Amino acid sequence: MPARAERGTTDDPVVLDCYMPNTSKPDPRPLFTPSTLPEPGAPDPVLTFIENALLAIANRQDEAEIPEPPA
């Protein structure tokens, strides 16, 4: 009688049986749909956001009171 294997171990080879059909992947979704396409002459929204952020920072710096250095 062969020795009993510990629980969870075996000397038998493991065979993975799975079926992988040969199907193509679906087309990826487009980045822009016709309703969200920017107008041809419209500025880049990322650049517009960056420009607005830089203007807001510059305006805050102008409004901040900078103390005079001691003489």
QUILINNOR-V452100 format. One record per residue. N is the residue number from 1. PSI is psi in radians with two decimals (none if undefined). Layout:
# QUILINNOR-V452100
n->{N N}
psi->{PSI PSI}
This chain:
# QUILINNOR-V452100
n->{1 2 3 4 5 6 7 8 9 10 11 12 13 14 15 16 17 18 19 20 21 22 23 24 25 26 27 28 29 30 31 32 33 34 35 36 37 38 39 40 41 42 43 44 45 46 47 48 49 50 51 52 53 54 55 56 57 58 59 60 61 62 63 64 65 66 67 68 69 70 71}
psi->{2.23 2.72 2.53 2.28 2.64 2.75 2.30 -0.01 2.66 2.73 -0.15 2.48 2.56 2.27 2.12 2.12 1.82 2.69 2.15 1.71 2.62 1.32 2.60 2.70 2.60 2.69 2.43 2.67 2.49 2.60 -0.74 2.35 2.85 -0.54 -0.31 0.09 2.34 2.71 2.63 -0.64 0.08 2.51 2.74 2.20 -0.53 -0.77 -0.68 -0.77 -0.78 -0.76 -0.75 -0.69 -0.75 -0.67 -0.71 -0.71 -0.78 -0.71 -0.67 -0.65 -0.63 -0.63 -0.42 2.43 2.12 2.11 2.54 2.40 2.52 2.46 none}
